[in-house]
Amino acid sequence: MMYDNLKVLMSRKNITNEVLARLLGVHRDTIANKLAGESEFTYGQAELIHETLFPEYSIRYVFHRAEAA
C-alpha cells in the first residue's frame, strides 16, 4: 500500500523526501521506503507531518493508504 494522498500533497507544496527526512530526523531512503509502502509511518511521525506541513487536511486523508495495483 502506498501513501498516494501524501505524495500528491507533497508535490503540490514542492516538499521533497529530504524535507520529510529532516523533519523526522531520518534518512531520505527511509522516507522513500515509507512512501512506497515498504514500511509505515508511526503515529507520531504522521502527526508531526500533518501538523507541520498539512494542517488544512485531516490526518486521515493525508495518510490514507491505497492498495497497490
PDB file of N, CA, C, O and CB in Angstrom:
ATOM      1  N   MET A   1       0.840  -1.186   0.000  1.00  0.00           N
ATOM      2  CA  MET A   1       0.000   0.000   0.000  1.00  0.00           C
ATOM      3  C   MET A   1       0.881   1.244   0.000  1.00  0.00           C
ATOM      4  O   MET A   1       1.942   1.290   0.623  1.00  0.00           O
ATOM      5  CB  MET A   1      -0.954   0.001   1.218  1.00  0.00           C
ATOM      6  N   MET A   2       0.407   2.229  -0.710  1.00  0.00           N
ATOM      7  CA  MET A   2       1.192   3.451  -0.846  1.00  0.00           C
ATOM      8  C   MET A   2       0.408   4.654  -0.319  1.00  0.00           C
ATOM      9  O   MET A   2      -0.820   4.630  -0.227  1.00  0.00           O
ATOM     10  CB  MET A   2       1.593   3.672  -2.318  1.00  0.00           C
ATOM     11  N   TYR A   3       1.137   5.682   0.014  1.00  0.00           N
ATOM     12  CA  TYR A   3       0.549   6.917   0.533  1.00  0.00           C
ATOM     13  C   TYR A   3       0.359   7.913  -0.604  1.00  0.00           C
ATOM     14  O   TYR A   3       1.064   8.920  -0.674  1.00  0.00           O
ATOM     15  CB  TYR A   3       1.437   7.528   1.648  1.00  0.00           C
ATOM     16  N   ASP A   4      -0.581   7.638  -1.485  1.00  0.00           N
ATOM     17  CA  ASP A   4      -0.781   8.471  -2.671  1.00  0.00           C
ATOM     18  C   ASP A   4      -1.188   9.897  -2.323  1.00  0.00           C
ATOM     19  O   ASP A   4      -0.686  10.843  -2.930  1.00  0.00           O
ATOM     20  CB  ASP A   4      -1.830   7.851  -3.564  1.00  0.00           C
ATOM     21  N   ASN A   5      -2.090  10.071  -1.356  1.00  0.00           N
ATOM     22  CA  ASN A   5      -2.522  11.421  -0.997  1.00  0.00           C
ATOM     23  C   ASN A   5      -1.349  12.241  -0.476  1.00  0.00           C
ATOM     24  O   ASN A   5      -1.194  13.409  -0.832  1.00  0.00           O
ATOM     25  CB  ASN A   5      -3.641  11.368   0.055  1.00  0.00           C
ATOM     26  N   LEU A   6      -0.534  11.636   0.356  1.00  0.00           N
ATOM     27  CA  LEU A   6       0.627  12.333   0.888  1.00  0.00           C
ATOM     28  C   LEU A   6       1.564  12.740  -0.237  1.00  0.00           C
ATOM     29  O   LEU A   6       2.080  13.858  -0.238  1.00  0.00           O
ATOM     30  CB  LEU A   6       1.362  11.457   1.904  1.00  0.00           C
ATOM     31  N   LYS A   7       1.789  11.859  -1.181  1.00  0.00           N
ATOM     32  CA  LYS A   7       2.675  12.172  -2.307  1.00  0.00           C
ATOM     33  C   LYS A   7       2.133  13.338  -3.143  1.00  0.00           C
ATOM     34  O   LYS A   7       2.892  14.216  -3.554  1.00  0.00           O
ATOM     35  CB  LYS A   7       2.858  10.931  -3.195  1.00  0.00           C
ATOM     36  N   VAL A   8       0.832  13.342  -3.389  1.00  0.00           N
ATOM     37  CA  VAL A   8       0.224  14.430  -4.166  1.00  0.00           C
ATOM     38  C   VAL A   8       0.354  15.748  -3.418  1.00  0.00           C
ATOM     39  O   VAL A   8       0.715  16.767  -4.007  1.00  0.00           O
ATOM     40  CB  VAL A   8      -1.263  14.129  -4.464  1.00  0.00           C
ATOM     41  N   LEU A   9       0.063  15.734  -2.133  1.00  0.00           N
ATOM     42  CA  LEU A   9       0.164  16.961  -1.339  1.00  0.00           C
ATOM     43  C   LEU A   9       1.598  17.460  -1.277  1.00  0.00           C
ATOM     44  O   LEU A   9       1.840  18.665  -1.342  1.00  0.00           O
ATOM     45  CB  LEU A   9      -0.367  16.729   0.074  1.00  0.00           C
ATOM     46  N   MET A  10       2.543  16.551  -1.153  1.00  0.00           N
ATOM     47  CA  MET A  10       3.954  16.937  -1.157  1.00  0.00           C
ATOM     48  C   MET A  10       4.307  17.605  -2.487  1.00  0.00           C
ATOM     49  O   MET A  10       4.995  18.626  -2.513  1.00  0.00           O
ATOM     50  CB  MET A  10       4.863  15.703  -0.910  1.00  0.00           C
ATOM     51  N   SER A  11       3.842  17.036  -3.564  1.00  0.00           N
ATOM     52  CA  SER A  11       4.124  17.592  -4.886  1.00  0.00           C
ATOM     53  C   SER A  11       3.530  18.988  -5.032  1.00  0.00           C
ATOM     54  O   SER A  11       4.189  19.889  -5.550  1.00  0.00           O
ATOM     55  CB  SER A  11       3.576  16.671  -5.980  1.00  0.00           C
ATOM     56  N   ARG A  12       2.307  19.172  -4.585  1.00  0.00           N
ATOM     57  CA  ARG A  12       1.636  20.478  -4.689  1.00  0.00           C
ATOM     58  C   ARG A  12       2.391  21.563  -3.934  1.00  0.00           C
ATOM     59  O   ARG A  12       2.413  22.721  -4.352  1.00  0.00           O
ATOM     60  CB  ARG A  12       0.207  20.385  -4.157  1.00  0.00           C
ATOM     61  N   LYS A  13       3.008  21.182  -2.820  1.00  0.00           N
ATOM     62  CA  LYS A  13       3.728  22.157  -1.998  1.00  0.00           C
ATOM     63  C   LYS A  13       5.238  22.111  -2.219  1.00  0.00           C
ATOM     64  O   LYS A  13       5.997  22.745  -1.487  1.00  0.00           O
ATOM     65  CB  LYS A  13       3.423  21.921  -0.533  1.00  0.00           C
ATOM     66  N   ASN A  14       5.669  21.357  -3.231  1.00  0.00           N
ATOM     67  CA  ASN A  14       7.097  21.217  -3.531  1.00  0.00           C
ATOM     68  C   ASN A  14       7.899  20.750  -2.320  1.00  0.00           C
ATOM     69  O   ASN A  14       8.993  21.248  -2.053  1.00  0.00           O
ATOM     70  CB  ASN A  14       7.655  22.539  -4.034  1.00  0.00           C
ATOM     71  N   ILE A  15       7.346  19.801  -1.604  1.00  0.00           N
ATOM     72  CA  ILE A  15       8.021  19.218  -0.448  1.00  0.00           C
ATOM     73  C   ILE A  15       8.701  17.930  -0.903  1.00  0.00           C
ATOM     74  O   ILE A  15       8.056  17.032  -1.444  1.00  0.00           O
ATOM     75  CB  ILE A  15       7.015  18.945   0.729  1.00  0.00           C
ATOM     76  N   THR A  16       9.990  17.852  -0.680  1.00  0.00           N
ATOM     77  CA  THR A  16      10.770  16.698  -1.120  1.00  0.00           C
ATOM     78  C   THR A  16      10.906  15.662  -0.008  1.00  0.00           C
ATOM     79  O   THR A  16      10.584  15.917   1.153  1.00  0.00           O
ATOM     80  CB  THR A  16      12.155  17.143  -1.591  1.00  0.00           C
ATOM     81  N   ASN A  17      11.389  14.496  -0.397  1.00  0.00           N
ATOM     82  CA  ASN A  17      11.685  13.456   0.596  1.00  0.00           C
ATOM     83  C   ASN A  17      12.715  13.960   1.605  1.00  0.00           C
ATOM     84  O   ASN A  17      12.665  13.602   2.782  1.00  0.00           O
ATOM     85  CB  ASN A  17      12.199  12.170  -0.097  1.00  0.00           C
ATOM     86  N   GLU A  18      13.637  14.783   1.147  1.00  0.00           N
ATOM     87  CA  GLU A  18      14.659  15.334   2.028  1.00  0.00           C
ATOM     88  C   GLU A  18      14.048  16.218   3.110  1.00  0.00           C
ATOM     89  O   GLU A  18      14.500  16.205   4.255  1.00  0.00           O
ATOM     90  CB  GLU A  18      15.677  16.127   1.222  1.00  0.00           C
ATOM     91  N   VAL A  19      13.024  16.985   2.749  1.00  0.00           N
ATOM     92  CA  VAL A  19      12.341  17.839   3.734  1.00  0.00           C
ATOM     93  C   VAL A  19      11.702  16.966   4.812  1.00  0.00           C
ATOM     94  O   VAL A  19      11.842  17.245   6.002  1.00  0.00           O
ATOM     95  CB  VAL A  19      11.261  18.733   3.045  1.00  0.00           C
ATOM     96  N   LEU A  20      10.996  15.903   4.394  1.00  0.00           N
ATOM     97  CA  LEU A  20      10.390  14.998   5.377  1.00  0.00           C
ATOM     98  C   LEU A  20      11.456  14.322   6.217  1.00  0.00           C
ATOM     99  O   LEU A  20      11.289  14.159   7.425  1.00  0.00           O
ATOM    100  CB  LEU A  20       9.525  13.943   4.679  1.00  0.00           C
ATOM    101  N   ALA A  21      12.549  13.930   5.585  1.00  0.00           N
ATOM    102  CA  ALA A  21      13.631  13.262   6.312  1.00  0.00           C
ATOM    103  C   ALA A  21      14.189  14.180   7.401  1.00  0.00           C
ATOM    104  O   ALA A  21      14.396  13.746   8.534  1.00  0.00           O
ATOM    105  CB  ALA A  21      14.757  12.838   5.341  1.00  0.00           C
ATOM    106  N   ARG A  22      14.428  15.437   7.062  1.00  0.00           N
ATOM    107  CA  ARG A  22      14.934  16.392   8.066  1.00  0.00           C
ATOM    108  C   ARG A  22      13.924  16.598   9.187  1.00  0.00           C
ATOM    109  O   ARG A  22      14.289  16.638  10.363  1.00  0.00           O
ATOM    110  CB  ARG A  22      15.264  17.743   7.406  1.00  0.00           C
ATOM    111  N   LEU A  23      12.657  16.729   8.818  1.00  0.00           N
ATOM    112  CA  LEU A  23      11.612  16.931   9.813  1.00  0.00           C
ATOM    113  C   LEU A  23      11.560  15.772  10.800  1.00  0.00           C
ATOM    114  O   LEU A  23      11.402  15.980  12.003  1.00  0.00           O
ATOM    115  CB  LEU A  23      10.258  17.103   9.133  1.00  0.00           C
ATOM    116  N   LEU A  24      11.694  14.547  10.287  1.00  0.00           N
ATOM    117  CA  LEU A  24      11.575  13.364  11.135  1.00  0.00           C
ATOM    118  C   LEU A  24      12.905  12.882  11.705  1.00  0.00           C
ATOM    119  O   LEU A  24      12.929  12.017  12.581  1.00  0.00           O
ATOM    120  CB  LEU A  24      10.943  12.256  10.359  1.00  0.00           C
ATOM    121  N   GLY A  25      14.013  13.437  11.211  1.00  0.00           N
ATOM    122  CA  GLY A  25      15.317  13.022  11.694  1.00  0.00           C
ATOM    123  C   GLY A  25      15.717  11.634  11.221  1.00  0.00           C
ATOM    124  O   GLY A  25      16.341  10.867  11.954  1.00  0.00           O
ATOM    125  N   VAL A  26      15.344  11.322   9.967  1.00  0.00           N
ATOM    126  CA  VAL A  26      15.687  10.026   9.382  1.00  0.00           C
ATOM    127  C   VAL A  26      16.347  10.256   8.024  1.00  0.00           C
ATOM    128  O   VAL A  26      16.382  11.383   7.530  1.00  0.00           O
ATOM    129  CB  VAL A  26      14.421   9.119   9.239  1.00  0.00           C
ATOM    130  N   HIS A  27      16.866   9.199   7.430  1.00  0.00           N
ATOM    131  CA  HIS A  27      17.495   9.270   6.113  1.00  0.00           C
ATOM    132  C   HIS A  27      16.424   9.373   5.027  1.00  0.00           C
ATOM    133  O   HIS A  27      15.315   8.865   5.195  1.00  0.00           O
ATOM    134  CB  HIS A  27      18.398   8.034   5.869  1.00  0.00           C
ATOM    135  N   ARG A  28      16.752  10.021   3.929  1.00  0.00           N
ATOM    136  CA  ARG A  28      15.764  10.173   2.848  1.00  0.00           C
ATOM    137  C   ARG A  28      15.345   8.830   2.265  1.00  0.00           C
ATOM    138  O   ARG A  28      14.224   8.703   1.772  1.00  0.00           O
ATOM    139  CB  ARG A  28      16.327  11.056   1.739  1.00  0.00           C
ATOM    140  N   ASP A  29      16.215   7.828   2.309  1.00  0.00           N
ATOM    141  CA  ASP A  29      15.835   6.492   1.838  1.00  0.00           C
ATOM    142  C   ASP A  29      14.734   5.889   2.706  1.00  0.00           C
ATOM    143  O   ASP A  29      13.886   5.144   2.215  1.00  0.00           O
ATOM    144  CB  ASP A  29      17.054   5.564   1.824  1.00  0.00           C
ATOM    145  N   THR A  30      14.752   6.213   3.987  1.00  0.00           N
ATOM    146  CA  THR A  30      13.694   5.761   4.896  1.00  0.00           C
ATOM    147  C   THR A  30      12.356   6.342   4.472  1.00  0.00           C
ATOM    148  O   THR A  30      11.337   5.651   4.478  1.00  0.00           O
ATOM    149  CB  THR A  30      14.012   6.160   6.351  1.00  0.00           C
ATOM    150  N   ILE A  31      12.368   7.612   4.107  1.00  0.00           N
ATOM    151  CA  ILE A  31      11.142   8.269   3.637  1.00  0.00           C
ATOM    152  C   ILE A  31      10.668   7.615   2.347  1.00  0.00           C
ATOM    153  O   ILE A  31       9.477   7.345   2.195  1.00  0.00           O
ATOM    154  CB  ILE A  31      11.376   9.788   3.418  1.00  0.00           C
ATOM    155  N   ALA A  32      11.578   7.358   1.422  1.00  0.00           N
ATOM    156  CA  ALA A  32      11.205   6.718   0.154  1.00  0.00           C
ATOM    157  C   ALA A  32      10.566   5.356   0.417  1.00  0.00           C
ATOM    158  O   ALA A  32       9.573   5.006  -0.221  1.00  0.00           O
ATOM    159  CB  ALA A  32      12.444   6.562  -0.765  1.00  0.00           C
ATOM    160  N   ASN A  33      11.121   4.593   1.341  1.00  0.00           N
ATOM    161  CA  ASN A  33      10.549   3.289   1.687  1.00  0.00           C
ATOM    162  C   ASN A  33       9.152   3.434   2.279  1.00  0.00           C
ATOM    163  O   ASN A  33       8.256   2.653   1.959  1.00  0.00           O
ATOM    164  CB  ASN A  33      11.460   2.553   2.673  1.00  0.00           C
ATOM    165  N   LYS A  34       8.967   4.413   3.125  1.00  0.00           N
ATOM    166  CA  LYS A  34       7.659   4.624   3.743  1.00  0.00           C
ATOM    167  C   LYS A  34       6.627   5.058   2.690  1.00  0.00           C
ATOM    168  O   LYS A  34       5.500   4.563   2.681  1.00  0.00           O
ATOM    169  CB  LYS A  34       7.760   5.684   4.867  1.00  0.00           C
ATOM    170  N   LEU A  35       7.016   5.975   1.814  1.00  0.00           N
ATOM    171  CA  LEU A  35       6.091   6.443   0.782  1.00  0.00           C
ATOM    172  C   LEU A  35       5.723   5.330  -0.193  1.00  0.00           C
ATOM    173  O   LEU A  35       4.628   5.330  -0.754  1.00  0.00           O
ATOM    174  CB  LEU A  35       6.700   7.616   0.023  1.00  0.00           C
ATOM    175  N   ALA A  36       6.621   4.398  -0.392  1.00  0.00           N
ATOM    176  CA  ALA A  36       6.354   3.265  -1.284  1.00  0.00           C
ATOM    177  C   ALA A  36       5.544   2.172  -0.596  1.00  0.00           C
ATOM    178  O   ALA A  36       5.140   1.196  -1.228  1.00  0.00           O
ATOM    179  CB  ALA A  36       7.663   2.684  -1.799  1.00  0.00           C
ATOM    180  N   GLY A  37       5.311   2.342   0.697  1.00  0.00           N
ATOM    181  CA  GLY A  37       4.529   1.355   1.428  1.00  0.00           C
ATOM    182  C   GLY A  37       5.343   0.181   1.920  1.00  0.00           C
ATOM    183  O   GLY A  37       4.779  -0.811   2.380  1.00  0.00           O
ATOM    184  N   GLU A  38       6.666   0.273   1.833  1.00  0.00           N
ATOM    185  CA  GLU A  38       7.522  -0.818   2.305  1.00  0.00           C
ATOM    186  C   GLU A  38       7.616  -0.841   3.818  1.00  0.00           C
ATOM    187  O   GLU A  38       7.897  -1.881   4.412  1.00  0.00           O
ATOM    188  CB  GLU A  38       8.911  -0.697   1.708  1.00  0.00           C
ATOM    189  N   SER A  39       7.383   0.296   4.437  1.00  0.00           N
ATOM    190  CA  SER A  39       7.284   0.386   5.891  1.00  0.00           C
ATOM    191  C   SER A  39       6.257   1.475   6.191  1.00  0.00           C
ATOM    192  O   SER A  39       5.825   2.194   5.290  1.00  0.00           O
ATOM    193  CB  SER A  39       8.690   0.702   6.564  1.00  0.00           C
ATOM    194  N   GLU A  40       5.877   1.588   7.436  1.00  0.00           N
ATOM    195  CA  GLU A  40       4.814   2.523   7.803  1.00  0.00           C
ATOM    196  C   GLU A  40       5.356   3.705   8.594  1.00  0.00           C
ATOM    197  O   GLU A  40       6.382   3.608   9.266  1.00  0.00           O
ATOM    198  CB  GLU A  40       3.739   1.810   8.611  1.00  0.00           C
ATOM    199  N   PHE A  41       4.653   4.808   8.501  1.00  0.00           N
ATOM    200  CA  PHE A  41       4.930   5.936   9.378  1.00  0.00           C
ATOM    201  C   PHE A  41       4.365   5.594  10.749  1.00  0.00           C
ATOM    202  O   PHE A  41       3.295   4.993  10.846  1.00  0.00           O
ATOM    203  CB  PHE A  41       4.317   7.271   8.818  1.00  0.00           C
ATOM    204  N   THR A  42       5.068   5.968  11.798  1.00  0.00           N
ATOM    205  CA  THR A  42       4.499   5.812  13.134  1.00  0.00           C
ATOM    206  C   THR A  42       3.423   6.877  13.306  1.00  0.00           C
ATOM    207  O   THR A  42       3.357   7.835  12.537  1.00  0.00           O
ATOM    208  CB  THR A  42       5.602   5.930  14.250  1.00  0.00           C
ATOM    209  N   TYR A  43       2.592   6.702  14.310  1.00  0.00           N
ATOM    210  CA  TYR A  43       1.566   7.712  14.542  1.00  0.00           C
ATOM    211  C   TYR A  43       2.214   9.054  14.857  1.00  0.00           C
ATOM    212  O   TYR A  43       1.754  10.094  14.385  1.00  0.00           O
ATOM    213  CB  TYR A  43       0.630   7.284  15.687  1.00  0.00           C
ATOM    214  N   GLY A  44       3.269   9.034  15.647  1.00  0.00           N
ATOM    215  CA  GLY A  44       3.961  10.272  15.995  1.00  0.00           C
ATOM    216  C   GLY A  44       4.533  10.971  14.771  1.00  0.00           C
ATOM    217  O   GLY A  44       4.466  12.196  14.667  1.00  0.00           O
ATOM    218  N   GLN A  45       5.094  10.204  13.845  1.00  0.00           N
ATOM    219  CA  GLN A  45       5.608  10.781  12.611  1.00  0.00           C
ATOM    220  C   GLN A  45       4.477  11.369  11.776  1.00  0.00           C
ATOM    221  O   GLN A  45       4.590  12.479  11.257  1.00  0.00           O
ATOM    222  CB  GLN A  45       6.371   9.728  11.805  1.00  0.00           C
ATOM    223  N   ALA A  46       3.406  10.629  11.653  1.00  0.00           N
ATOM    224  CA  ALA A  46       2.250  11.109  10.884  1.00  0.00           C
ATOM    225  C   ALA A  46       1.693  12.387  11.490  1.00  0.00           C
ATOM    226  O   ALA A  46       1.361  13.328  10.769  1.00  0.00           O
ATOM    227  CB  ALA A  46       1.153  10.032  10.826  1.00  0.00           C
ATOM    228  N   GLU A  47       1.593  12.423  12.787  1.00  0.00           N
ATOM    229  CA  GLU A  47       1.065  13.596  13.470  1.00  0.00           C
ATOM    230  C   GLU A  47       1.972  14.813  13.240  1.00  0.00           C
ATOM    231  O   GLU A  47       1.477  15.913  12.995  1.00  0.00           O
ATOM    232  CB  GLU A  47       0.915  13.314  14.977  1.00  0.00           C
ATOM    233  N   LEU A  48       3.281  14.624  13.316  1.00  0.00           N
ATOM    234  CA  LEU A  48       4.221  15.718  13.099  1.00  0.00           C
ATOM    235  C   LEU A  48       4.142  16.230  11.661  1.00  0.00           C
ATOM    236  O   LEU A  48       4.117  17.440  11.437  1.00  0.00           O
ATOM    237  CB  LEU A  48       5.648  15.265  13.422  1.00  0.00           C
ATOM    238  N   ILE A  49       4.104  15.336  10.704  1.00  0.00           N
ATOM    239  CA  ILE A  49       3.980  15.734   9.295  1.00  0.00           C
ATOM    240  C   ILE A  49       2.679  16.485   9.071  1.00  0.00           C
ATOM    241  O   ILE A  49       2.662  17.541   8.439  1.00  0.00           O
ATOM    242  CB  ILE A  49       4.048  14.503   8.368  1.00  0.00           C
ATOM    243  N   HIS A  50       1.595  15.937   9.590  1.00  0.00           N
ATOM    244  CA  HIS A  50       0.284  16.565   9.418  1.00  0.00           C
ATOM    245  C   HIS A  50       0.258  17.966  10.024  1.00  0.00           C
ATOM    246  O   HIS A  50      -0.118  18.928   9.354  1.00  0.00           O
ATOM    247  CB  HIS A  50      -0.808  15.698  10.054  1.00  0.00           C
ATOM    248  N   GLU A  51       0.655  18.080  11.280  1.00  0.00           N
ATOM    249  CA  GLU A  51       0.571  19.365  11.976  1.00  0.00           C
ATOM    250  C   GLU A  51       1.520  20.410  11.390  1.00  0.00           C
ATOM    251  O   GLU A  51       1.197  21.597  11.360  1.00  0.00           O
ATOM    252  CB  GLU A  51       0.874  19.173  13.449  1.00  0.00           C
ATOM    253  N   THR A  52       2.685  19.969  10.927  1.00  0.00           N
ATOM    254  CA  THR A  52       3.695  20.895  10.423  1.00  0.00           C
ATOM    255  C   THR A  52       3.449  21.311   8.978  1.00  0.00           C
ATOM    256  O   THR A  52       3.613  22.479   8.625  1.00  0.00           O
ATOM    257  CB  THR A  52       5.059  20.275  10.542  1.00  0.00           C
ATOM    258  N   LEU A  53       3.056  20.354   8.147  1.00  0.00           N
ATOM    259  CA  LEU A  53       3.005  20.617   6.715  1.00  0.00           C
ATOM    260  C   LEU A  53       1.615  20.662   6.096  1.00  0.00           C
ATOM    261  O   LEU A  53       1.401  21.362   5.106  1.00  0.00           O
ATOM    262  CB  LEU A  53       3.785  19.600   6.025  1.00  0.00           C
ATOM    263  N   PHE A  54       0.672  19.926   6.665  1.00  0.00           N
ATOM    264  CA  PHE A  54      -0.649  19.809   6.028  1.00  0.00           C
ATOM    265  C   PHE A  54      -1.815  19.962   7.015  1.00  0.00           C
ATOM    266  O   PHE A  54      -2.738  19.148   7.001  1.00  0.00           O
ATOM    267  CB  PHE A  54      -0.758  18.468   5.330  1.00  0.00           C
ATOM    268  N   PRO A  55      -1.785  20.983   7.863  1.00  0.00           N
ATOM    269  CA  PRO A  55      -2.847  21.102   8.873  1.00  0.00           C
ATOM    270  C   PRO A  55      -4.230  21.378   8.285  1.00  0.00           C
ATOM    271  O   PRO A  55      -5.243  21.192   8.960  1.00  0.00           O
ATOM    272  CB  PRO A  55      -2.500  22.198   9.839  1.00  0.00           C
ATOM    273  N   GLU A  56      -4.273  21.819   7.032  1.00  0.00           N
ATOM    274  CA  GLU A  56      -5.563  22.132   6.404  1.00  0.00           C
ATOM    275  C   GLU A  56      -6.320  20.885   5.965  1.00  0.00           C
ATOM    276  O   GLU A  56      -7.481  20.975   5.566  1.00  0.00           O
ATOM    277  CB  GLU A  56      -5.351  23.036   5.211  1.00  0.00           C
ATOM    278  N   TYR A  57      -5.675  19.723   6.035  1.00  0.00           N
ATOM    279  CA  TYR A  57      -6.306  18.452   5.674  1.00  0.00           C
ATOM    280  C   TYR A  57      -6.414  17.580   6.916  1.00  0.00           C
ATOM    281  O   TYR A  57      -5.663  17.757   7.875  1.00  0.00           O
ATOM    282  CB  TYR A  57      -5.503  17.723   4.557  1.00  0.00           C
ATOM    283  N   SER A  58      -7.347  16.641   6.893  1.00  0.00           N
ATOM    284  CA  SER A  58      -7.437  15.711   8.014  1.00  0.00           C
ATOM    285  C   SER A  58      -6.266  14.742   7.947  1.00  0.00           C
ATOM    286  O   SER A  58      -5.788  14.410   6.862  1.00  0.00           O
ATOM    287  CB  SER A  58      -8.791  14.945   8.001  1.00  0.00           C
ATOM    288  N   ILE A  59      -5.813  14.297   9.091  1.00  0.00           N
ATOM    289  CA  ILE A  59      -4.711  13.339   9.141  1.00  0.00           C
ATOM    290  C   ILE A  59      -5.110  12.043   8.440  1.00  0.00           C
ATOM    291  O   ILE A  59      -4.279  11.368   7.832  1.00  0.00           O
ATOM    292  CB  ILE A  59      -4.299  13.057  10.604  1.00  0.00           C
ATOM    293  N   ARG A  60      -6.377  11.713   8.535  1.00  0.00           N
ATOM    294  CA  ARG A  60      -6.872  10.512   7.850  1.00  0.00           C
ATOM    295  C   ARG A  60      -6.726  10.618   6.348  1.00  0.00           C
ATOM    296  O   ARG A  60      -6.352   9.651   5.683  1.00  0.00           O
ATOM    297  CB  ARG A  60      -8.326  10.264   8.201  1.00  0.00           C
ATOM    298  N   TYR A  61      -7.017  11.783   5.815  1.00  0.00           N
ATOM    299  CA  TYR A  61      -6.883  11.997   4.370  1.00  0.00           C
ATOM    300  C   TYR A  61      -5.411  11.936   3.955  1.00  0.00           C
ATOM    301  O   TYR A  61      -5.054  11.246   3.000  1.00  0.00           O
ATOM    302  CB  TYR A  61      -7.499  13.358   3.962  1.00  0.00           C
ATOM    303  N   VAL A  62      -4.578  12.653   4.671  1.00  0.00           N
ATOM    304  CA  VAL A  62      -3.160  12.724   4.312  1.00  0.00           C
ATOM    305  C   VAL A  62      -2.534  11.336   4.299  1.00  0.00           C
ATOM    306  O   VAL A  62      -1.748  11.017   3.407  1.00  0.00           O
ATOM    307  CB  VAL A  62      -2.403  13.634   5.288  1.00  0.00           C
ATOM    308  N   PHE A  63      -2.874  10.515   5.276  1.00  0.00           N
ATOM    309  CA  PHE A  63      -2.215   9.213   5.423  1.00  0.00           C
ATOM    310  C   PHE A  63      -3.083   8.039   4.996  1.00  0.00           C
ATOM    311  O   PHE A  63      -2.872   6.908   5.433  1.00  0.00           O
ATOM    312  CB  PHE A  63      -1.796   9.017   6.846  1.00  0.00           C
ATOM    313  N   HIS A  64      -4.061   8.315   4.140  1.00  0.00           N
ATOM    314  CA  HIS A  64      -4.844   7.231   3.575  1.00  0.00           C
ATOM    315  C   HIS A  64      -3.923   6.326   2.763  1.00  0.00           C
ATOM    316  O   HIS A  64      -3.121   6.805   1.961  1.00  0.00           O
ATOM    317  CB  HIS A  64      -6.001   7.778   2.698  1.00  0.00           C
ATOM    318  N   ARG A  65      -4.041   5.030   2.972  1.00  0.00           N
ATOM    319  CA  ARG A  65      -3.180   4.076   2.251  1.00  0.00           C
ATOM    320  C   ARG A  65      -3.962   3.401   1.154  1.00  0.00           C
ATOM    321  O   ARG A  65      -4.956   2.719   1.403  1.00  0.00           O
ATOM    322  CB  ARG A  65      -2.594   3.021   3.207  1.00  0.00           C
ATOM    323  N   ALA A  66      -3.498   3.602  -0.071  1.00  0.00           N
ATOM    324  CA  ALA A  66      -4.141   2.985  -1.228  1.00  0.00           C
ATOM    325  C   ALA A  66      -3.513   1.618  -1.495  1.00  0.00           C
ATOM    326  O   ALA A  66      -2.311   1.429  -1.309  1.00  0.00           O
ATOM    327  CB  ALA A  66      -4.021   3.896  -2.479  1.00  0.00           C
ATOM    328  N   GLU A  67      -4.322   0.695  -1.922  1.00  0.00           N
ATOM    329  CA  GLU A  67      -3.832  -0.628  -2.300  1.00  0.00           C
ATOM    330  C   GLU A  67      -2.974  -0.500  -3.552  1.00  0.00           C
ATOM    331  O   GLU A  67      -3.329   0.226  -4.481  1.00  0.00           O
ATOM    332  CB  GLU A  67      -5.011  -1.617  -2.537  1.00  0.00           C
ATOM    333  N   ALA A  68      -1.869  -1.189  -3.577  1.00  0.00           N
ATOM    334  CA  ALA A  68      -1.009  -1.196  -4.766  1.00  0.00           C
ATOM    335  C   ALA A  68      -1.700  -1.993  -5.871  1.00  0.00           C
ATOM    336  O   ALA A  68      -2.311  -3.030  -5.612  1.00  0.00           O
ATOM    337  CB  ALA A  68       0.401  -1.802  -4.442  1.00  0.00           C
ATOM    338  N   ALA A  69      -1.598  -1.503  -7.088  1.00  0.00           N
ATOM    339  CA  ALA A  69      -2.259  -2.173  -8.223  1.00  0.00           C
ATOM    340  C   ALA A  69      -1.412  -3.309  -8.755  1.00  0.00           C
ATOM    341  O   ALA A  69      -1.809  -3.982  -9.706  1.00  0.00           O
ATOM    342  CB  ALA A  69      -2.551  -1.174  -9.348  1.00  0.00           C
TER     343      ALA A  69
END
